[in-house]
Amino acid sequence: MITSNTTSSGHDLVTGARRLAETLLAQNAEATDRDAAWPDQNMRALAEAGFMGLHVPVGYGGRGEGLLTLARVTEELGAGCSSTAMCYGMHCVATAVIAAKATPDQVERYLRPIAAGQHITTLALSEPGTGAHFYVPRATFEADGQAFRLNGRKSFVTNGGQADSYVVSAVAAGEDMDPGTFTCLLVDAATPNLAWGPPWAGFGMRGNSSRSLELDSVAVARANLLGAEGDQLWYVFEIVAPYFLVAMAGSYLGIARQAMALAIEHLKQRQHDHTSARLSENAALTEQVADMWVKVERCRSLLHHAASLYDAGDASAGPALFAAKIEVADTVVGVTNAAMTLMGGQGYQQNGALGRLQRDAQAAHIMSPTTHLLKSWLGRSALGLPAF
């Protein structure tokens, strides 16, 4: 294991996250999945425990933590409830976007309430026509006096209809739809002309309230512009991508860790009546456990290494973050499959905890940026080419 540079506050947060995950989140996980219900109670508990301001600077009442603490906290939450980990992770990414270039007005209206546990935010970047390329929005904005008018469609908005604000991406209206005009605006939930679609019915991660959003001439005050017009590609690749990759990688690592724990507990308790031999004494099965353990620990070390590089401002953080998410996706699918094999019928039962974890794991490869896209970015980076 690498040496952690998480702050003392961060260590307390990790301990608190583990405590919540093992109690409240774990107790609610089955119902959250079964009912595809947004984990309101879990999110309120995280807010009350001071988790919402993880990336809000200390001077604004937040925790001022970086990616390493995000990785460790989301791993704990992912082990307890995958959907909650995703909902919380998306809040953290959007918070980091707001905090990156917040105006004094935005500090007062958004960051301080977030730090106080009174405000949940999230991203609204993906669109139905651009697939995994979330950084090429087709939604448009145009100036209208002291406001901007937003038009377009967003898809897979995690915390959709539940958050208090949304980081929405758009390009300048016109025939060219120039990516260089990519701009982000902070849209309050109560803003008129926001039309939400029904929650998306997913195979796994079913409680994240992932919904489509129609923007029909939505008026957003200029004061809600994040940074300057047209500088949002900086946000996407310097803030959104690193924080998102770490939040999701931590969540999936938690899933893998929990699946392995279930398999180990099963092997320790199960024995054959006709031989009295415990499954834990079977050499072939213990080797499979060893393989799982190595994969999980290797994943964690790579993820923590990548997060620490970013926190230190190291230029090599990007490729390491790409690699960490790729490795975690391979690991969580492989480990949940291996756990299912080890647990046999006990693991395969309908509505079982392992079945839920296995379904949740499948999103690891396909959630943007997909593994295919990350491998392209990583390969190009290793060759000395621009990542994209």
Secondary structure, 3 states (H helix, E strand, C coil): CCCCCCCHHHHHHHHHHHHHHHHHHHHHHHHHHHHCCCCHHHHHHHHHCCCCCCCCCHHHCCCCCCHHHHHHHHHHHHHHCHHHHHHHHHHHHHHHHHHHCCCHHHHHHHHHHHHCCCCCEEEECCCCCCCCCCCCCCCEEEEECCEEEEEEEEEEECCCCCCCEEEEEEEECCCCCCHHHCEEEEEECCCCCEEECCCCCCCCCCCCCCEEEEEEEEEEEHHHECCCCCCHHHHHHHHHHHHHHHHHHHHHHHHHHHHHHHHHHHHHHCECCCCCCEHHHCHHHHHHHHHHHHHHHHHHHHHHHHHHHHHCCCCCHHHHHHHHHHHHHHHHHHHHHHHHHHHCHHHHCCCCHHHHHHHHHCHHHHCCCCHHHHHHHHHHHHCCCCCC
